């Protein structure tokens, strides 16, 4: 193409300087960076660049073959075409670098490349329209924020008397065909199941409570259950806790532990198990995991805080040690405490304190053992569990 040939007619030092400043082959470099590489000041680089531009202007001024490219740039500026869409200006150099140098050679006072944090890409504009374009960018969001439904792109372009390309390049909008809405209103393009799954895709590492989802979507609990059953991208972590299934595993706590042991194919310490479980369930407590392991008929504690699958055949020394360690049965001991304080609510900490005061070290009082015993008492209907704020309490029925 004509520009490729004409650029090669420049002196080698001029060509090299323009290549670095405009990025013929790579990203453009600043005056300061070029100056450091050449061992001169940034002002001297600017002077050399201005001189090279003048020489290029002299080389190109009488070339009729260039007119097609210049007309293409004028039309692009009138329609605010994104810079990345401007193709076919060169076979040897980057198209955007040729556009930038042609602007400085021929259109310095008429056309510019406009950038804004509110636009997805730089666009070509007429310099006389710059203030109007800034106003339109500010108005696009304001107009769409008050819309409860989508708007057709040509409607908002006509209303603002701006190009459709300017609307399409606005960063805070979402598009569906020829329809546009502000990003916060994008759910108008989605059905209820899509909205539900989209909430999790946009927050891939967040764990939602049932109440949060009901509030966000404005639906009933029965409708939420139906959505959970149909949503392939959503997984239930624990009771009433949901997350994006690509980042979290579903199932119970004991299923997680069982899966991790299967994957490891060797015994694991409790600390290692907890580090893996917490990646899937950041909110989970150690006592809950210990209790789940104790209730499992597939996992055995083969040594102090060392766990393996029963099918692997490891001998459980820990279990034998515990049978002979304590004088009193923990479940019976807790039952006596609840009978003695029939009207009181107990936290796990309260119960452990009572166990020590009443039985000292003659009964097991570690968190996991207490949780297991409490669950058994709940299953028997002897006590019930309730929540007050973030704390859990137990009371005799």
N, C-alpha and C positions, 0 to 999 in steps of 0.2 A: 504494500500500500504506500501511497505518496508520503505520509508522515514518517514511515519507517526509513525510507530512502533519504529524506531530507535531514533527519536527525543524524544519520551517519555522515552527512557532509560537514557537520560541525567539527571544530578542532577537538582532538582527543580529550584535552583537559576540560573543555566546556561540556562535552558529552558525558564525561565521567561525573562531573559535578551535578549536572541535571539528573543523571541516572540515580544518584544517591538522594538528592532532594525530593524528587518526584516518585522514586521507587519504580523504575522501569522493570526491574527483575525481582525486587523484594519490597518490604515495607519502606515508606519514605523515612528519611532521617532528618532530625532537627538541625538548625543552623549550628547549634552548640556542638552536637555530636560530630558533624562533618568538620567543623573547625578544629576539634581535638585531633581527629584523624589526619588532617592536613597540616596541623601545627600552626594554624593562624586563628585570628579572632573571629567571632561570629559575625561581626560587622563586615569584616573583609570577605567572608563567605557570601554575605548578602550582596555585596558589591559585585563579586564575580558572577553570582547568579543573575543579577540584573543585566550585566554585560552579555552573558550567554543568551538570555531571552531576547535582547535586542538583535543579536546576530541571527538567531533563529527566525525572528520576525522578518528580517531582510531576505532570508532564504525562501520563506514561505509566501511572501506578500503577493507575488505575481503568479502563484500556482492555482490554476482554475480547477484542478482535480480535487482540491481540498474543500470546495464549496459544499459538496454533499454532506460531509461530516459536520461542517459548521451549521448547516441548516438543521441537521438532526439534533444538535445540541440546543439550538434555539427552541425547537418544538418540545424537547424534553424539559427545558426550563419552564416553559409556559404551562406544562402539565405536571410539574413536580415529579418527574420520573425518578425513582431511587437509583442511586449511582451504580449499584451492583447489576441493574438490568441493562445498562448501557454497554452493548457488545458490538464487536466488529470494527473497532477503531484501529486495530493493529494486529499484525500476525506475529510480531517479534517481541512486543512489550505488553505489559499489563494495560488493559483498557482504561482503568480508572486513572493511571498515571498519565496517559495520553490526554484524557479529558481535562485533568488538572493543568497540564502544560498549555493546552489550547486555550483554556480560559485566561491564563496569564498572558498569552501572546495576543489574542484577539478580543476577548470579552471582559477584560479586567473591570470595566465600569458598568457592565450590563448583566453578566451572569456570575453566579457563585454557587459553591457547594455549601448547602445549609445543614448544620448538625444541631440536634437537640436531644436532651436526655429523655424527652417525651416521645421521640420518634425512634422506631426500630432501626432505621438505616438513614445515612445521609441522602439528601435529595438535591436535585438541581433546581434552582429558582432564579427568577429575574430579580436583580437587586432592588428595583423599584417596588417590588411586592413583599419585601422582607418583613416590614412592620405589620402588614396585613396578615401574612402567614403566621407570625407570632401571635397575633390576636386570635386567629382562627384556631390555632393549637390550644390556646387557653379556653376557647369557647366550646370545642368539641366535647370535652369531658363534662362541662357544666350542663350542656344541652342533654346529653345522653343520661346523665345521672337522674334526671327527673322523669325519664321514660320508664314506665312499668313494663313495656313490651319492646321488642326489637324495632329498629328503624331500617329502611332500605338505604343503602349507601348513597344512591343518587339523590335521595330526598335531603339528607343532611348536607351533601355537597352543594345542592341548589340553594338550600336555606342559608348557608354561610357564604355562598358564591366563591367556593374554592374547588380545587381539583379532587376527584375521587381518590387519586393516589395519595394525597395528603391525609385523607381519612383512613385509608388502608394502612398507612405507615404509623398511625398513632399507636403507641405502645400499650395503652391501657384498655384496648378494645378487643372484643372477640367477634369472629366472623363465621357466618355459615352461609355459603353462597353469596348472595347479594344483600344479606341481612347483617346488621351490626348492632351490638349492644355494648354497654360499658362492662368491663371485666367482672365487676361485682354482681352484675345481673345476668351472667352467662347461663344460669340454670333455666332461663326461659327457653333455651334451645333443647333441653333435655327432658325425658320422661322421668317419673319418680324413681325407678330403679337406677337409671343413669345418674340422677342427682345423688342418690345414696352412695353409689360406688365412687362417684367423683369426689365426694367429701374425703374419702380415705386416700384416693390417689393424689390429691393435692396436699395431704398431710400424712405422708407414708410412714413416718416414725411416731405419730401420735396415737395414743391409746384413748379411745372415746368411751365414756360411760353412757349407759342407756339414756339417762336423763338429758345429756348433751345432745344426742342425736334427735331425740323427740323434740327438743326445743328448737334446734336448727331447722328441722324439716317441717315442724308443725303437724305431726301425725300422731295417731293413737298407738298404744303399745302393741295391739294386735297387728296393725299394719306394719310396724317395725319387724315383728317376728316373720311376717311373710316376706319382707325384703331381705332379711338375713338368710332365709332359706334359699332364695333365688340368686343372691349376689355371690358370684364366683370369686370376686376379688377381696371379700371380707371374711375374716376369721374370728371366731369367738375364743378369747384367751381364758377368761374365767367368767364366772357368773356376771352378766351385764357389763362386760368389758370387751370391746371390739377393736380390731386394727386391720391394717392392710396386709394381706396374706403373703405378699412377696418379701416382707421384712420380719414377719412374726409367724411362729408355728402355732397351730391350733391344738386343741385337746387339753386334757387335765395336766396338772403339775406332774403327776406320776408318769403320765405318758411321755412328757418331755424328758424326765430322768431316764426312763427306760430306753428312749430313742438315743440319748447321748451315750449311754453305756453300750448299746448295740453298735453305734458308730465307732466308739473307742476300741471295742473288742478286748477290753482289759479292765480290771478294777480301777475305780476312780475315788479320790478323796472327796469329802463333802465340799471342801473349798473349791475344788475344780468343778464339781457339779453346779454349785451355786453361781460361779462366774458365767457358766453357759446358760443357766436358767434365767439369770437376770438380764441377759441380752434379749431374751424373748419376753420376759415379764419384769420390767423395771420396778414395778410396785410390790413385788412379792416379798414375803418375810421368810427368814430362815426357818422359823418354827413351823410354818405351813408346809415347807418342803420336807422337813424332817418327819412331820406327822404323816404326810403322804407316803413317804418311803416306808415307814413302819406299817402302814395299812396295806402295803402292796404284798401280794403273794408271789411276786416274780423277782423281787430284789431282796438281798440279804446283806446285813452288815457283817463282814467277815473279820474285821478288826476294828480298833477304835477309829471311827470316822472314815472307814474304808469300805466301799460298797461294790458289790458285784451281782450279776444275774445268777439266780439260783440254779439255772440250767447249766452253768459252767462247772458246778460241782465243787466249789471252794468250801472248806470246812469252816463253820461259823463259831469261832472261839468267843466272840463278843456275847452271843446269846446265852451261852452257858454261864458266863461270868455274871450276867445280870440276874439270872434266876436265883443265884445263891447270895446276891449282894444285899438285898433289902429285906427287912423283917416284915414290913407291912405292904399290902397290895395298894397301889396308887389309886385305883378306881374306888375301892372300898373306903380309903382314907378321904377322898374328895366327897364321897357320898355322906360321910359323917360330918364333914364341915358344913355342907349345905343343909343338913338336918339341924345342926346346932344353930346356924344363923339363917333361919328360914326366910326372913324378910329382907335379907341383904343382897345387893348386887356385887358381884366379884369380878375384877379383872384378873387376867392370868398372873399379873404381878402380886395382886392381893392374895390369890390362892397359894402361890409359892411361899409367901410370907407366913400364911397360916399353917401350911404343911411343916415348915421348919419349926415354928413355935410349938406345934402340937406333937410332931413326931421326930424332930431334929433330923439326923441323917439316916433314919431307919426307913425312909420311903423315898422313891425316886422323885425328883422335882425339876429335872431339866425340861426346857420348853417343849421339846418334841413329845416327851412322855406325857406331859400335862395335856397337850392338845389332843393326843390320841385318846386319853382317858375321858376328857370332856366330850369328845365326839361320841364315844360309846354311851355316856350318860344321856346325851341328847337323843341318840337312837332309841334308847330305852324309854324315853319320855319322862325321865326323872328331872331334868333341868331344861331350860330353854336359853337361847342366845339372843341378845339385843344390842343395838348400836346406839350410842349417845355421842353425837359429833363424829369424831374419827376413831373413838375408842369402842371396843367390844366388851360387853359384860355378860355374866352368866348368873342365873337365879333359879332356885328350886321352883318347880311348877306347883 
